[in-house]
Amino acid sequence: MNSQSPMNGEDQVPVVFDTPVNLPPLESPLFLVHQALRPDALRRLYELEPQPRLRFVYQGTTQDEAKLAGPLLIDANQPNAEPHFIQGVHEGWGIALIGSPGLTLGDVDTHFKSLMWAMTPRGRSLFNFALTSALGGLGGTLDPTQMNRLLGPLAGLAGTIDGEPWLFRRNQPGRAMAEADPLTLTPENLQHMARQRRHRLARALSRHY
C-alpha cells in the first residue's frame, strides 16, 4: 500500500492518497462517468431508474455541445441503479464521489465545472477528470494544494485502474476553492501520468503476447 498524507496551509484539510488492496465500502456515493468511455451509461441509468437525478458537467459551459460525450454526474442511490454503478467503479469505468452531510448534486456539479480547465506548462488545457486513469495516475504526485483543489467540498474520491484501487480521502469536509483558482499541473505530474500510461500499455501487451 502506498499512502501520502500532505499537510500544510491553515485553510487546507489534510488529504490522503492511498492505493489500498481493496476499496472501502461505498455507502451511497455519487458517481462520475465519462460518457465517451462508457457510451451506454445514460441509457442504462434510465433503464434502472426512470427518474434519475443527474447533471451533465459540460452543460452551460464552453463545452456544451459535447455534453452527451463528456462527464456525467449521477445520484444513483436507488436499489436498482446503485449496484450497477458501484460495479462500474470496481471495473474502472466509474468514479465514486464520497460526499459530506448537506452536499448536493448541484454543489458537486459546480465544483467539477470549475475543474474543467487546468493550467499546464503549455498553458490552459481541458482536464479529463472523469477518467479514472487521470485521477489515479496523478494521485501520488499531487501536493497538498492540488489535492485540496481536486476534492473541493468532497470527502473522497475512489476508483480503480486495471483492477487496482486508488483512493483520495479526508477525515473532515473541505471547501470548494474559488473558480478563479485553477488546478495547476506541473511537468512532474504530467511526466508521471505518461509513465503510468506506458506501464499500463506494456502490461496490456504482455497479457496478449
PyMOL commands that place a pseudoatom at each C-alpha (Angstrom):
pseudoatom trace, name=CA, resn=MET, resi=1, chain=A, elem=C, hetatm=0, pos=[0.000, 0.000, 0.000]
pseudoatom trace, name=CA, resn=ASN, resi=2, chain=A, elem=C, hetatm=0, pos=[1.188, 3.485, -0.855]
pseudoatom trace, name=CA, resn=SER, resi=3, chain=A, elem=C, hetatm=0, pos=[-0.029, 6.330, 1.308]
pseudoatom trace, name=CA, resn=GLN, resi=4, chain=A, elem=C, hetatm=0, pos=[0.676, 10.026, 1.019]
pseudoatom trace, name=CA, resn=SER, resi=5, chain=A, elem=C, hetatm=0, pos=[-0.686, 12.378, 3.666]
pseudoatom trace, name=CA, resn=PRO, resi=6, chain=A, elem=C, hetatm=0, pos=[0.181, 16.001, 2.875]
pseudoatom trace, name=CA, resn=MET, resi=7, chain=A, elem=C, hetatm=0, pos=[-0.423, 18.756, 5.384]
pseudoatom trace, name=CA, resn=ASN, resi=8, chain=A, elem=C, hetatm=0, pos=[0.206, 22.457, 5.022]
pseudoatom trace, name=CA, resn=GLY, resi=9, chain=A, elem=C, hetatm=0, pos=[-1.703, 25.713, 4.961]
pseudoatom trace, name=CA, resn=GLU, resi=10, chain=A, elem=C, hetatm=0, pos=[-4.063, 26.841, 7.677]
pseudoatom trace, name=CA, resn=ASP, resi=11, chain=A, elem=C, hetatm=0, pos=[-7.120, 26.677, 5.401]
pseudoatom trace, name=CA, resn=GLN, resi=12, chain=A, elem=C, hetatm=0, pos=[-6.410, 23.229, 3.986]
pseudoatom trace, name=CA, resn=VAL, resi=13, chain=A, elem=C, hetatm=0, pos=[-7.824, 19.969, 5.292]
pseudoatom trace, name=CA, resn=PRO, resi=14, chain=A, elem=C, hetatm=0, pos=[-5.266, 17.140, 5.127]
pseudoatom trace, name=CA, resn=VAL, resi=15, chain=A, elem=C, hetatm=0, pos=[-5.885, 14.768, 2.220]
pseudoatom trace, name=CA, resn=VAL, resi=16, chain=A, elem=C, hetatm=0, pos=[-4.578, 11.207, 1.964]
pseudoatom trace, name=CA, resn=PHE, resi=17, chain=A, elem=C, hetatm=0, pos=[-3.947, 9.368, -1.288]
pseudoatom trace, name=CA, resn=ASP, resi=18, chain=A, elem=C, hetatm=0, pos=[-3.879, 5.567, -0.956]
pseudoatom trace, name=CA, resn=THR, resi=19, chain=A, elem=C, hetatm=0, pos=[-3.559, 2.575, -3.236]
pseudoatom trace, name=CA, resn=PRO, resi=20, chain=A, elem=C, hetatm=0, pos=[-5.254, 0.045, -0.914]
pseudoatom trace, name=CA, resn=VAL, resi=21, chain=A, elem=C, hetatm=0, pos=[-5.579, -3.661, -1.570]
pseudoatom trace, name=CA, resn=ASN, resi=22, chain=A, elem=C, hetatm=0, pos=[-9.379, -3.252, -1.641]
pseudoatom trace, name=CA, resn=LEU, resi=23, chain=A, elem=C, hetatm=0, pos=[-11.679, -0.270, -1.835]
pseudoatom trace, name=CA, resn=PRO, resi=24, chain=A, elem=C, hetatm=0, pos=[-13.567, 0.513, 1.390]
pseudoatom trace, name=CA, resn=PRO, resi=25, chain=A, elem=C, hetatm=0, pos=[-17.363, 0.026, 1.427]
pseudoatom trace, name=CA, resn=LEU, resi=26, chain=A, elem=C, hetatm=0, pos=[-19.008, 2.716, -0.691]
pseudoatom trace, name=CA, resn=GLU, resi=27, chain=A, elem=C, hetatm=0, pos=[-22.067, 3.997, 1.170]
pseudoatom trace, name=CA, resn=SER, resi=28, chain=A, elem=C, hetatm=0, pos=[-24.481, 5.990, -1.018]
pseudoatom trace, name=CA, resn=PRO, resi=29, chain=A, elem=C, hetatm=0, pos=[-21.865, 7.778, -3.108]
pseudoatom trace, name=CA, resn=LEU, resi=30, chain=A, elem=C, hetatm=0, pos=[-22.451, 9.935, -6.139]
pseudoatom trace, name=CA, resn=PHE, resi=31, chain=A, elem=C, hetatm=0, pos=[-20.887, 8.696, -9.357]
pseudoatom trace, name=CA, resn=LEU, resi=32, chain=A, elem=C, hetatm=0, pos=[-18.854, 10.295, -12.114]
pseudoatom trace, name=CA, resn=VAL, resi=33, chain=A, elem=C, hetatm=0, pos=[-18.773, 8.587, -15.521]
pseudoatom trace, name=CA, resn=HIS, resi=34, chain=A, elem=C, hetatm=0, pos=[-17.101, 9.733, -18.728]
pseudoatom trace, name=CA, resn=GLN, resi=35, chain=A, elem=C, hetatm=0, pos=[-19.684, 9.062, -21.438]
pseudoatom trace, name=CA, resn=ALA, resi=36, chain=A, elem=C, hetatm=0, pos=[-17.034, 8.768, -24.159]
pseudoatom trace, name=CA, resn=LEU, resi=37, chain=A, elem=C, hetatm=0, pos=[-15.590, 5.856, -22.180]
pseudoatom trace, name=CA, resn=ARG, resi=38, chain=A, elem=C, hetatm=0, pos=[-19.000, 4.351, -21.335]
pseudoatom trace, name=CA, resn=PRO, resi=39, chain=A, elem=C, hetatm=0, pos=[-21.486, 5.434, -24.045]
pseudoatom trace, name=CA, resn=ASP, resi=40, chain=A, elem=C, hetatm=0, pos=[-24.277, 3.251, -22.619]
pseudoatom trace, name=CA, resn=ALA, resi=41, chain=A, elem=C, hetatm=0, pos=[-24.144, 4.838, -19.138]
pseudoatom trace, name=CA, resn=LEU, resi=42, chain=A, elem=C, hetatm=0, pos=[-27.063, 7.224, -19.678]
pseudoatom trace, name=CA, resn=ARG, resi=43, chain=A, elem=C, hetatm=0, pos=[-29.272, 4.576, -21.290]
pseudoatom trace, name=CA, resn=ARG, resi=44, chain=A, elem=C, hetatm=0, pos=[-28.563, 2.065, -18.512]
pseudoatom trace, name=CA, resn=LEU, resi=45, chain=A, elem=C, hetatm=0, pos=[-29.271, 4.703, -15.881]
pseudoatom trace, name=CA, resn=TYR, resi=46, chain=A, elem=C, hetatm=0, pos=[-32.753, 5.359, -17.309]
pseudoatom trace, name=CA, resn=GLU, resi=47, chain=A, elem=C, hetatm=0, pos=[-33.419, 1.626, -17.581]
pseudoatom trace, name=CA, resn=LEU, resi=48, chain=A, elem=C, hetatm=0, pos=[-32.563, 1.159, -13.901]
pseudoatom trace, name=CA, resn=GLU, resi=49, chain=A, elem=C, hetatm=0, pos=[-34.024, 4.411, -12.571]
pseudoatom trace, name=CA, resn=PRO, resi=50, chain=A, elem=C, hetatm=0, pos=[-36.758, 6.033, -14.712]
pseudoatom trace, name=CA, resn=GLN, resi=51, chain=A, elem=C, hetatm=0, pos=[-36.464, 9.387, -12.898]
pseudoatom trace, name=CA, resn=PRO, resi=52, chain=A, elem=C, hetatm=0, pos=[-32.756, 9.698, -12.186]
pseudoatom trace, name=CA, resn=ARG, resi=53, chain=A, elem=C, hetatm=0, pos=[-31.009, 12.677, -10.660]
pseudoatom trace, name=CA, resn=LEU, resi=54, chain=A, elem=C, hetatm=0, pos=[-28.074, 13.647, -12.861]
pseudoatom trace, name=CA, resn=ARG, resi=55, chain=A, elem=C, hetatm=0, pos=[-26.023, 16.518, -14.241]
pseudoatom trace, name=CA, resn=PHE, resi=56, chain=A, elem=C, hetatm=0, pos=[-24.113, 16.906, -17.493]
pseudoatom trace, name=CA, resn=VAL, resi=57, chain=A, elem=C, hetatm=0, pos=[-20.979, 18.673, -16.279]
pseudoatom trace, name=CA, resn=TYR, resi=58, chain=A, elem=C, hetatm=0, pos=[-20.337, 20.349, -19.648]
pseudoatom trace, name=CA, resn=GLN, resi=59, chain=A, elem=C, hetatm=0, pos=[-23.899, 21.725, -19.870]
pseudoatom trace, name=CA, resn=GLY, resi=60, chain=A, elem=C, hetatm=0, pos=[-23.946, 25.517, -19.838]
pseudoatom trace, name=CA, resn=THR, resi=61, chain=A, elem=C, hetatm=0, pos=[-20.190, 25.790, -20.404]
pseudoatom trace, name=CA, resn=THR, resi=62, chain=A, elem=C, hetatm=0, pos=[-17.988, 26.411, -23.433]
pseudoatom trace, name=CA, resn=GLN, resi=63, chain=A, elem=C, hetatm=0, pos=[-18.069, 22.628, -23.984]
pseudoatom trace, name=CA, resn=ASP, resi=64, chain=A, elem=C, hetatm=0, pos=[-21.891, 22.418, -24.018]
pseudoatom trace, name=CA, resn=GLU, resi=65, chain=A, elem=C, hetatm=0, pos=[-22.006, 20.820, -27.476]
pseudoatom trace, name=CA, resn=ALA, resi=66, chain=A, elem=C, hetatm=0, pos=[-20.017, 17.864, -26.099]
pseudoatom trace, name=CA, resn=LYS, resi=67, chain=A, elem=C, hetatm=0, pos=[-22.200, 17.372, -23.012]
pseudoatom trace, name=CA, resn=LEU, resi=68, chain=A, elem=C, hetatm=0, pos=[-23.516, 13.966, -24.186]
pseudoatom trace, name=CA, resn=ALA, resi=69, chain=A, elem=C, hetatm=0, pos=[-19.959, 12.686, -24.629]
pseudoatom trace, name=CA, resn=GLY, resi=70, chain=A, elem=C, hetatm=0, pos=[-18.467, 14.298, -21.535]
pseudoatom trace, name=CA, resn=PRO, resi=71, chain=A, elem=C, hetatm=0, pos=[-18.570, 13.794, -17.756]
pseudoatom trace, name=CA, resn=LEU, resi=72, chain=A, elem=C, hetatm=0, pos=[-21.899, 12.656, -16.292]
pseudoatom trace, name=CA, resn=LEU, resi=73, chain=A, elem=C, hetatm=0, pos=[-22.691, 13.143, -12.580]
pseudoatom trace, name=CA, resn=ILE, resi=74, chain=A, elem=C, hetatm=0, pos=[-25.178, 10.646, -11.184]
pseudoatom trace, name=CA, resn=ASP, resi=75, chain=A, elem=C, hetatm=0, pos=[-27.090, 10.313, -7.934]
pseudoatom trace, name=CA, resn=ALA, resi=76, chain=A, elem=C, hetatm=0, pos=[-27.872, 6.596, -8.271]
pseudoatom trace, name=CA, resn=ASN, resi=77, chain=A, elem=C, hetatm=0, pos=[-28.875, 5.923, -4.692]
pseudoatom trace, name=CA, resn=GLN, resi=78, chain=A, elem=C, hetatm=0, pos=[-31.719, 3.639, -5.762]
pseudoatom trace, name=CA, resn=PRO, resi=79, chain=A, elem=C, hetatm=0, pos=[-31.904, -0.144, -5.163]
pseudoatom trace, name=CA, resn=ASN, resi=80, chain=A, elem=C, hetatm=0, pos=[-31.708, -0.969, -8.873]
pseudoatom trace, name=CA, resn=ALA, resi=81, chain=A, elem=C, hetatm=0, pos=[-29.166, 1.604, -10.037]
pseudoatom trace, name=CA, resn=GLU, resi=82, chain=A, elem=C, hetatm=0, pos=[-26.585, 1.857, -7.269]
pseudoatom trace, name=CA, resn=PRO, resi=83, chain=A, elem=C, hetatm=0, pos=[-25.150, -1.706, -7.563]
pseudoatom trace, name=CA, resn=HIS, resi=84, chain=A, elem=C, hetatm=0, pos=[-24.608, -1.217, -11.307]
pseudoatom trace, name=CA, resn=PHE, resi=85, chain=A, elem=C, hetatm=0, pos=[-22.545, 1.934, -10.819]
pseudoatom trace, name=CA, resn=ILE, resi=86, chain=A, elem=C, hetatm=0, pos=[-20.654, 0.548, -7.826]
pseudoatom trace, name=CA, resn=GLN, resi=87, chain=A, elem=C, hetatm=0, pos=[-19.715, -2.332, -10.112]
pseudoatom trace, name=CA, resn=GLY, resi=88, chain=A, elem=C, hetatm=0, pos=[-18.545, 0.293, -12.609]
pseudoatom trace, name=CA, resn=VAL, resi=89, chain=A, elem=C, hetatm=0, pos=[-16.175, 1.736, -10.004]
pseudoatom trace, name=CA, resn=HIS, resi=90, chain=A, elem=C, hetatm=0, pos=[-14.626, -1.698, -9.478]
pseudoatom trace, name=CA, resn=GLU, resi=91, chain=A, elem=C, hetatm=0, pos=[-14.441, -2.278, -13.250]
pseudoatom trace, name=CA, resn=GLY, resi=92, chain=A, elem=C, hetatm=0, pos=[-12.682, 1.041, -13.855]
pseudoatom trace, name=CA, resn=TRP, resi=93, chain=A, elem=C, hetatm=0, pos=[-15.302, 2.985, -15.834]
pseudoatom trace, name=CA, resn=GLY, resi=94, chain=A, elem=C, hetatm=0, pos=[-16.818, 4.906, -12.928]
pseudoatom trace, name=CA, resn=ILE, resi=95, chain=A, elem=C, hetatm=0, pos=[-15.534, 7.060, -10.058]
pseudoatom trace, name=CA, resn=ALA, resi=96, chain=A, elem=C, hetatm=0, pos=[-17.237, 7.146, -6.649]
pseudoatom trace, name=CA, resn=LEU, resi=97, chain=A, elem=C, hetatm=0, pos=[-17.645, 10.581, -5.093]
pseudoatom trace, name=CA, resn=ILE, resi=98, chain=A, elem=C, hetatm=0, pos=[-17.793, 10.488, -1.323]
pseudoatom trace, name=CA, resn=GLY, resi=99, chain=A, elem=C, hetatm=0, pos=[-19.736, 13.461, -0.043]
pseudoatom trace, name=CA, resn=SER, resi=100, chain=A, elem=C, hetatm=0, pos=[-20.462, 15.050, 3.302]
pseudoatom trace, name=CA, resn=PRO, resi=101, chain=A, elem=C, hetatm=0, pos=[-23.735, 15.974, 5.053]
pseudoatom trace, name=CA, resn=GLY, resi=102, chain=A, elem=C, hetatm=0, pos=[-25.651, 18.634, 3.193]
pseudoatom trace, name=CA, resn=LEU, resi=103, chain=A, elem=C, hetatm=0, pos=[-23.656, 18.353, -0.029]
pseudoatom trace, name=CA, resn=THR, resi=104, chain=A, elem=C, hetatm=0, pos=[-25.952, 18.489, -3.056]
pseudoatom trace, name=CA, resn=LEU, resi=105, chain=A, elem=C, hetatm=0, pos=[-25.623, 17.244, -6.621]
pseudoatom trace, name=CA, resn=GLY, resi=106, chain=A, elem=C, hetatm=0, pos=[-25.620, 20.887, -7.710]
pseudoatom trace, name=CA, resn=ASP, resi=107, chain=A, elem=C, hetatm=0, pos=[-22.689, 21.657, -5.388]
pseudoatom trace, name=CA, resn=VAL, resi=108, chain=A, elem=C, hetatm=0, pos=[-20.671, 18.818, -6.912]
pseudoatom trace, name=CA, resn=ASP, resi=109, chain=A, elem=C, hetatm=0, pos=[-21.619, 19.871, -10.438]
pseudoatom trace, name=CA, resn=THR, resi=110, chain=A, elem=C, hetatm=0, pos=[-20.407, 23.410, -9.743]
pseudoatom trace, name=CA, resn=HIS, resi=111, chain=A, elem=C, hetatm=0, pos=[-17.150, 22.051, -8.352]
pseudoatom trace, name=CA, resn=PHE, resi=112, chain=A, elem=C, hetatm=0, pos=[-16.399, 19.858, -11.356]
pseudoatom trace, name=CA, resn=LYS, resi=113, chain=A, elem=C, hetatm=0, pos=[-17.295, 22.657, -13.758]
pseudoatom trace, name=CA, resn=SER, resi=114, chain=A, elem=C, hetatm=0, pos=[-14.521, 24.632, -12.073]
pseudoatom trace, name=CA, resn=LEU, resi=115, chain=A, elem=C, hetatm=0, pos=[-12.088, 21.752, -12.741]
pseudoatom trace, name=CA, resn=MET, resi=116, chain=A, elem=C, hetatm=0, pos=[-12.744, 21.574, -16.483]
pseudoatom trace, name=CA, resn=TRP, resi=117, chain=A, elem=C, hetatm=0, pos=[-9.626, 23.547, -17.310]
pseudoatom trace, name=CA, resn=ALA, resi=118, chain=A, elem=C, hetatm=0, pos=[-6.207, 23.030, -15.763]
pseudoatom trace, name=CA, resn=MET, resi=119, chain=A, elem=C, hetatm=0, pos=[-3.084, 25.105, -16.101]
pseudoatom trace, name=CA, resn=THR, resi=120, chain=A, elem=C, hetatm=0, pos=[-0.155, 23.139, -17.517]
pseudoatom trace, name=CA, resn=PRO, resi=121, chain=A, elem=C, hetatm=0, pos=[3.364, 24.119, -18.589]
pseudoatom trace, name=CA, resn=ARG, resi=122, chain=A, elem=C, hetatm=0, pos=[1.929, 24.584, -22.099]
pseudoatom trace, name=CA, resn=GLY, resi=123, chain=A, elem=C, hetatm=0, pos=[-0.971, 26.730, -20.957]
pseudoatom trace, name=CA, resn=ARG, resi=124, chain=A, elem=C, hetatm=0, pos=[-4.667, 26.169, -20.313]
pseudoatom trace, name=CA, resn=SER, resi=125, chain=A, elem=C, hetatm=0, pos=[-5.817, 22.626, -21.127]
pseudoatom trace, name=CA, resn=LEU, resi=126, chain=A, elem=C, hetatm=0, pos=[-9.067, 20.663, -20.867]
pseudoatom trace, name=CA, resn=PHE, resi=127, chain=A, elem=C, hetatm=0, pos=[-8.747, 18.297, -17.884]
pseudoatom trace, name=CA, resn=ASN, resi=128, chain=A, elem=C, hetatm=0, pos=[-10.311, 14.839, -18.264]
pseudoatom trace, name=CA, resn=PHE, resi=129, chain=A, elem=C, hetatm=0, pos=[-11.062, 14.455, -14.561]
pseudoatom trace, name=CA, resn=ALA, resi=130, chain=A, elem=C, hetatm=0, pos=[-13.768, 11.839, -15.242]
pseudoatom trace, name=CA, resn=LEU, resi=131, chain=A, elem=C, hetatm=0, pos=[-11.177, 9.326, -16.477]
pseudoatom trace, name=CA, resn=THR, resi=132, chain=A, elem=C, hetatm=0, pos=[-10.180, 7.094, -13.591]
pseudoatom trace, name=CA, resn=SER, resi=133, chain=A, elem=C, hetatm=0, pos=[-6.696, 6.753, -15.091]
pseudoatom trace, name=CA, resn=ALA, resi=134, chain=A, elem=C, hetatm=0, pos=[-6.257, 10.545, -14.934]
pseudoatom trace, name=CA, resn=LEU, resi=135, chain=A, elem=C, hetatm=0, pos=[-7.080, 10.885, -11.234]
pseudoatom trace, name=CA, resn=GLY, resi=136, chain=A, elem=C, hetatm=0, pos=[-5.488, 7.625, -10.103]
pseudoatom trace, name=CA, resn=GLY, resi=137, chain=A, elem=C, hetatm=0, pos=[-2.488, 8.239, -12.335]
pseudoatom trace, name=CA, resn=LEU, resi=138, chain=A, elem=C, hetatm=0, pos=[-1.870, 11.654, -10.806]
pseudoatom trace, name=CA, resn=GLY, resi=139, chain=A, elem=C, hetatm=0, pos=[-2.533, 10.759, -7.180]
pseudoatom trace, name=CA, resn=GLY, resi=140, chain=A, elem=C, hetatm=0, pos=[0.946, 10.044, -5.867]
pseudoatom trace, name=CA, resn=THR, resi=141, chain=A, elem=C, hetatm=0, pos=[2.434, 13.225, -7.351]
pseudoatom trace, name=CA, resn=LEU, resi=142, chain=A, elem=C, hetatm=0, pos=[-0.098, 15.823, -6.211]
pseudoatom trace, name=CA, resn=ASP, resi=143, chain=A, elem=C, hetatm=0, pos=[0.871, 18.265, -3.471]
pseudoatom trace, name=CA, resn=PRO, resi=144, chain=A, elem=C, hetatm=0, pos=[-1.471, 19.481, -0.683]
pseudoatom trace, name=CA, resn=THR, resi=145, chain=A, elem=C, hetatm=0, pos=[-2.807, 22.447, -2.651]
pseudoatom trace, name=CA, resn=GLN, resi=146, chain=A, elem=C, hetatm=0, pos=[-3.504, 20.302, -5.715]
pseudoatom trace, name=CA, resn=MET, resi=147, chain=A, elem=C, hetatm=0, pos=[-5.264, 17.600, -3.691]
pseudoatom trace, name=CA, resn=ASN, resi=148, chain=A, elem=C, hetatm=0, pos=[-7.488, 20.069, -1.895]
pseudoatom trace, name=CA, resn=ARG, resi=149, chain=A, elem=C, hetatm=0, pos=[-8.328, 21.792, -5.184]
pseudoatom trace, name=CA, resn=LEU, resi=150, chain=A, elem=C, hetatm=0, pos=[-9.235, 18.416, -6.693]
pseudoatom trace, name=CA, resn=LEU, resi=151, chain=A, elem=C, hetatm=0, pos=[-11.528, 17.348, -3.846]
pseudoatom trace, name=CA, resn=GLY, resi=152, chain=A, elem=C, hetatm=0, pos=[-13.077, 20.749, -3.143]
pseudoatom trace, name=CA, resn=PRO, resi=153, chain=A, elem=C, hetatm=0, pos=[-16.175, 20.086, -0.979]
pseudoatom trace, name=CA, resn=LEU, resi=154, chain=A, elem=C, hetatm=0, pos=[-15.919, 16.299, -1.311]
pseudoatom trace, name=CA, resn=ALA, resi=155, chain=A, elem=C, hetatm=0, pos=[-14.726, 13.972, 1.433]
pseudoatom trace, name=CA, resn=GLY, resi=156, chain=A, elem=C, hetatm=0, pos=[-13.219, 11.476, -1.011]
pseudoatom trace, name=CA, resn=LEU, resi=157, chain=A, elem=C, hetatm=0, pos=[-12.817, 10.038, -4.493]
pseudoatom trace, name=CA, resn=ALA, resi=158, chain=A, elem=C, hetatm=0, pos=[-12.399, 6.341, -5.259]
pseudoatom trace, name=CA, resn=GLY, resi=159, chain=A, elem=C, hetatm=0, pos=[-11.746, 4.291, -8.374]
pseudoatom trace, name=CA, resn=THR, resi=160, chain=A, elem=C, hetatm=0, pos=[-9.659, 1.548, -9.932]
pseudoatom trace, name=CA, resn=ILE, resi=161, chain=A, elem=C, hetatm=0, pos=[-7.149, 1.264, -12.754]
pseudoatom trace, name=CA, resn=ASP, resi=162, chain=A, elem=C, hetatm=0, pos=[-6.773, -2.217, -14.261]
pseudoatom trace, name=CA, resn=GLY, resi=163, chain=A, elem=C, hetatm=0, pos=[-8.354, -3.666, -11.120]
pseudoatom trace, name=CA, resn=GLU, resi=164, chain=A, elem=C, hetatm=0, pos=[-6.013, -1.790, -8.757]
pseudoatom trace, name=CA, resn=PRO, resi=165, chain=A, elem=C, hetatm=0, pos=[-7.846, 0.552, -6.339]
pseudoatom trace, name=CA, resn=TRP, resi=166, chain=A, elem=C, hetatm=0, pos=[-6.946, 4.151, -5.642]
pseudoatom trace, name=CA, resn=LEU, resi=167, chain=A, elem=C, hetatm=0, pos=[-8.474, 6.484, -3.082]
pseudoatom trace, name=CA, resn=PHE, resi=168, chain=A, elem=C, hetatm=0, pos=[-8.367, 10.149, -2.082]
pseudoatom trace, name=CA, resn=ARG, resi=169, chain=A, elem=C, hetatm=0, pos=[-9.899, 10.817, 1.308]
pseudoatom trace, name=CA, resn=ARG, resi=170, chain=A, elem=C, hetatm=0, pos=[-10.075, 13.379, 4.079]
pseudoatom trace, name=CA, resn=ASN, resi=171, chain=A, elem=C, hetatm=0, pos=[-11.493, 12.989, 7.560]
pseudoatom trace, name=CA, resn=GLN, resi=172, chain=A, elem=C, hetatm=0, pos=[-13.499, 16.207, 7.527]
pseudoatom trace, name=CA, resn=PRO, resi=173, chain=A, elem=C, hetatm=0, pos=[-15.235, 18.276, 4.829]
pseudoatom trace, name=CA, resn=GLY, resi=174, chain=A, elem=C, hetatm=0, pos=[-13.223, 20.686, 2.753]
pseudoatom trace, name=CA, resn=ARG, resi=175, chain=A, elem=C, hetatm=0, pos=[-14.331, 23.713, 0.832]
pseudoatom trace, name=CA, resn=ALA, resi=176, chain=A, elem=C, hetatm=0, pos=[-14.597, 24.472, -2.847]
pseudoatom trace, name=CA, resn=MET, resi=177, chain=A, elem=C, hetatm=0, pos=[-11.782, 26.799, -3.870]
pseudoatom trace, name=CA, resn=ALA, resi=178, chain=A, elem=C, hetatm=0, pos=[-12.739, 29.795, -5.973]
pseudoatom trace, name=CA, resn=GLU, resi=179, chain=A, elem=C, hetatm=0, pos=[-13.306, 29.072, -9.635]
pseudoatom trace, name=CA, resn=ALA, resi=180, chain=A, elem=C, hetatm=0, pos=[-10.618, 31.650, -10.349]
pseudoatom trace, name=CA, resn=ASP, resi=181, chain=A, elem=C, hetatm=0, pos=[-8.092, 29.283, -8.760]
pseudoatom trace, name=CA, resn=PRO, resi=182, chain=A, elem=C, hetatm=0, pos=[-7.486, 26.604, -11.429]
pseudoatom trace, name=CA, resn=LEU, resi=183, chain=A, elem=C, hetatm=0, pos=[-5.899, 23.264, -10.782]
pseudoatom trace, name=CA, resn=THR, resi=184, chain=A, elem=C, hetatm=0, pos=[-2.262, 23.625, -11.837]
pseudoatom trace, name=CA, resn=LEU, resi=185, chain=A, elem=C, hetatm=0, pos=[-0.411, 20.556, -13.138]
pseudoatom trace, name=CA, resn=THR, resi=186, chain=A, elem=C, hetatm=0, pos=[3.371, 20.557, -13.101]
pseudoatom trace, name=CA, resn=PRO, resi=187, chain=A, elem=C, hetatm=0, pos=[5.819, 18.901, -15.521]
pseudoatom trace, name=CA, resn=GLU, resi=188, chain=A, elem=C, hetatm=0, pos=[6.370, 16.225, -12.852]
pseudoatom trace, name=CA, resn=ASN, resi=189, chain=A, elem=C, hetatm=0, pos=[2.629, 15.491, -12.695]
pseudoatom trace, name=CA, resn=LEU, resi=190, chain=A, elem=C, hetatm=0, pos=[2.376, 15.111, -16.462]
pseudoatom trace, name=CA, resn=GLN, resi=191, chain=A, elem=C, hetatm=0, pos=[5.552, 13.026, -16.741]
pseudoatom trace, name=CA, resn=HIS, resi=192, chain=A, elem=C, hetatm=0, pos=[4.236, 10.673, -14.055]
pseudoatom trace, name=CA, resn=MET, resi=193, chain=A, elem=C, hetatm=0, pos=[0.937, 10.274, -15.910]
pseudoatom trace, name=CA, resn=ALA, resi=194, chain=A, elem=C, hetatm=0, pos=[2.831, 9.491, -19.123]
pseudoatom trace, name=CA, resn=ARG, resi=195, chain=A, elem=C, hetatm=0, pos=[4.945, 6.851, -17.350]
pseudoatom trace, name=CA, resn=GLN, resi=196, chain=A, elem=C, hetatm=0, pos=[1.830, 5.295, -15.847]
pseudoatom trace, name=CA, resn=ARG, resi=197, chain=A, elem=C, hetatm=0, pos=[0.180, 5.206, -19.285]
pseudoatom trace, name=CA, resn=ARG, resi=198, chain=A, elem=C, hetatm=0, pos=[3.215, 3.482, -20.838]
pseudoatom trace, name=CA, resn=HIS, resi=199, chain=A, elem=C, hetatm=0, pos=[3.313, 0.993, -17.967]
pseudoatom trace, name=CA, resn=ARG, resi=200, chain=A, elem=C, hetatm=0, pos=[-0.357, 0.083, -18.420]
pseudoatom trace, name=CA, resn=LEU, resi=201, chain=A, elem=C, hetatm=0, pos=[0.141, -0.324, -22.170]
pseudoatom trace, name=CA, resn=ALA, resi=202, chain=A, elem=C, hetatm=0, pos=[3.151, -2.592, -21.638]
pseudoatom trace, name=CA, resn=ARG, resi=203, chain=A, elem=C, hetatm=0, pos=[1.194, -4.729, -19.169]
pseudoatom trace, name=CA, resn=ALA, resi=204, chain=A, elem=C, hetatm=0, pos=[-1.749, -4.979, -21.564]
pseudoatom trace, name=CA, resn=LEU, resi=205, chain=A, elem=C, hetatm=0, pos=[0.530, -6.056, -24.391]
pseudoatom trace, name=CA, resn=SER, resi=206, chain=A, elem=C, hetatm=0, pos=[2.277, -8.631, -22.200]
pseudoatom trace, name=CA, resn=ARG, resi=207, chain=A, elem=C, hetatm=0, pos=[-1.057, -10.271, -21.425]
pseudoatom trace, name=CA, resn=HIS, resi=208, chain=A, elem=C, hetatm=0, pos=[-1.777, -10.786, -25.114]
pseudoatom trace, name=CA, resn=TYR, resi=209, chain=A, elem=C, hetatm=0, pos=[1.653, -11.842, -26.397]
for i in range(1, 209): cmd.bond("trace and resi %d" % i, "trace and resi %d" % (i + 1))
show_as sticks, trace
zoom trace
